[in-house]
Amino acid sequence: MNTKMKWMATLKIWVVIYPSITLFLYLFGEPLSALPLYQRTFLLTVSLVPWVTFAGMPLVEVIMNRIQTKNNKSNSR
């Protein structure tokens, strides 16, 4: 994997992770604040890792592929 591909993968992951963590903490941050840090971290990761793996990243891939397809079509004209 070359450097450009690694940067693209990093960006895609960040685009999924950042809003997911922000929304999770917005919705559940206050109730979870009573728990110890290790329990909060466990609940955050056990919830968000499957979301990112099975829904978030595939959604980003679909969107990126559609954008790339549109760009390829417009460039070939």
SULHU-V971907 format. One record per pair of residues at least 4 apart in sequence whose ideal C-beta (glycine too) atoms are under 8 Angstrom apart, sorted by the first residue. I is the first residue (numbers start at 0). J is the second residue. D is the distance in Angstrom with one decimal. If there is no record, write none. Layout:
BEGIN
i=[I | I]
j=[J | J]
d=[D | D]
END
This chain:
BEGIN
i=[0 | 0 | 0 | 1 | 2 | 3 | 4 | 5 | 6 | 7 | 8 | 9 | 10 | 11 | 11 | 11 | 11 | 11 | 12 | 12 | 12 | 13 | 14 | 14 | 15 | 15 | 15 | 15 | 15 | 15 | 16 | 16 | 16 | 16 | 17 | 18 | 19 | 19 | 19 | 19 | 19 | 20 | 20 | 20 | 21 | 22 | 23 | 23 | 23 | 23 | 23 | 24 | 24 | 27 | 27 | 28 | 31 | 31 | 31 | 31 | 32 | 34 | 34 | 34 | 35 | 36 | 37 | 38 | 39 | 40 | 41 | 42 | 43 | 44 | 45 | 46 | 47 | 48 | 49 | 49 | 50 | 50 | 51 | 51 | 52 | 53 | 54 | 55 | 56 | 57 | 58 | 59 | 60 | 61 | 62 | 63 | 64 | 65 | 66 | 67 | 68 | 69 | 70 | 71 | 72]
j=[4 | 5 | 8 | 5 | 6 | 7 | 8 | 9 | 10 | 11 | 12 | 13 | 14 | 15 | 56 | 59 | 60 | 63 | 16 | 51 | 56 | 17 | 18 | 59 | 19 | 51 | 55 | 56 | 58 | 59 | 20 | 47 | 51 | 55 | 21 | 22 | 23 | 47 | 50 | 51 | 55 | 24 | 43 | 47 | 25 | 26 | 27 | 28 | 43 | 46 | 47 | 28 | 43 | 31 | 42 | 32 | 38 | 39 | 42 | 43 | 39 | 38 | 39 | 42 | 39 | 40 | 41 | 42 | 43 | 44 | 45 | 46 | 47 | 48 | 49 | 50 | 51 | 52 | 53 | 54 | 54 | 55 | 55 | 56 | 56 | 57 | 58 | 59 | 60 | 61 | 62 | 63 | 64 | 65 | 66 | 67 | 68 | 69 | 70 | 71 | 72 | 73 | 74 | 75 | 76]
d=[4.7 | 5.7 | 7.7 | 7.2 | 6.4 | 6.4 | 6.3 | 6.3 | 6.3 | 6.4 | 6.4 | 6.3 | 6.3 | 6.9 | 6.7 | 5.0 | 7.4 | 7.0 | 5.8 | 7.5 | 7.2 | 5.7 | 7.6 | 5.9 | 6.0 | 5.2 | 3.7 | 5.8 | 7.8 | 5.7 | 6.0 | 7.6 | 6.3 | 7.9 | 6.2 | 6.0 | 6.2 | 5.4 | 6.1 | 6.4 | 6.2 | 6.2 | 7.2 | 6.6 | 6.2 | 6.2 | 5.9 | 7.8 | 6.2 | 6.6 | 6.2 | 4.1 | 7.9 | 5.2 | 7.8 | 6.3 | 8.0 | 4.8 | 6.5 | 8.0 | 7.7 | 4.2 | 5.1 | 7.5 | 7.2 | 6.1 | 6.3 | 6.4 | 6.2 | 6.2 | 5.9 | 6.2 | 5.9 | 5.4 | 7.8 | 6.6 | 5.8 | 6.0 | 5.6 | 8.0 | 5.4 | 5.6 | 4.4 | 5.9 | 6.4 | 7.0 | 6.1 | 6.5 | 6.3 | 6.5 | 6.5 | 6.1 | 6.2 | 6.5 | 6.4 | 6.2 | 6.2 | 6.4 | 6.3 | 6.3 | 6.4 | 6.3 | 6.1 | 6.3 | 7.1]
END
